[in-house]
Amino acid sequence: MNRKAFYFSHDYDARNDPKLVALRMKMGLEAIGAYWGIVEMLYSEGGYLQHSQLEVVAFSIGAKVEDLKKIIATSLFESNDTTFWSNSILERLAEKDEKAGIGRASATKRWKPPTELEFAEYRKEVGKEFPGVDIEEQYKKFKLFWETRTLKNPKLAWRNWITKADAIQKGKPAPVELKNW
């Protein structure tokens, strides 16, 4: 099985859908298999297939072109002169794309480095937790240390830096655990 294959959701009781029951009554169980083959191809092709590609579709799913034409002509699909599709598939693809866009935006926001202004605010916020530490002096040292290194997570690195500076200032052993650098 292709590990990069995507999945699509469908109703777990689709076999009881009146349209699929009518298709099974009219054309048999093979038509249901052909229907799901068409559905898989619609998902992989972005929701639309061309009538001119019916031979390829038929060969791909092991069905006859005539049978596919009958299945496509049912109320399970919409069609025009050149293309056929399923409105429910288009709706699910749109929902998937919307969720992917939201997830992508969230990941971008989470992992992009903070702006100078955002980082300055964060430094002040963390500094409030460590009133005995000279935040500006520590920031100069922090910048000097990191100027030639790649910093994956500046906020976490800053918090670790200040935590250690505070521990050293108080004469305690600095925490050893370094996270996510």
C-alpha positions, 0 to 999 in steps of 0.5 A: 500500500502506498504510504503517502496515500490519503484517506477520505471519510465516509458514512459508516452506514453508506451501504444503507443509503437509499441511492446505493441500495437502488444501485445495488438492486439495479446493477448488483454488488459489483456496481457498489465496488465500481462506485467506491472506485470512482469515489476514490478516484474523484478524491485523488483528482480533486473532485472532478473526472472527465468523461473522456477518461472513462476508459482509463477509469474503467480499466483502473477499477476493473469495470466496464465503461458501459457500467460506469456510464450507468453509475454516473447517470444515477443521482449519486453524481452530478455531470455536464458534457465534459465532467462528472463529480459528487457534491458531497465529495466536493464539500468534504474536500473543501472542509479538508482544505479549510482545516489544512489551511487552519493547521498550516497557519497555526504551525507557521505562527507557532514555529516562526521566530518572534519579531524583535518587538514580540521577543522584547515583550517576552523578555520583559514578561519573563524578567518579571519572574526573575526580579534579581536578574539584570535582564538587559545585561543577560540579554547582551550575553544571550545575543553574543552567545547565540549570534553564531549559532542557529536558534530553533526556539528563541523564547525557550532558549531565553527562558532557560538562559534566565533560569540559569542566570538566576540560579547562578546569581543565587549560588545554586547549581544551574539547572542542567536540562536544556530543552529543544535547542 
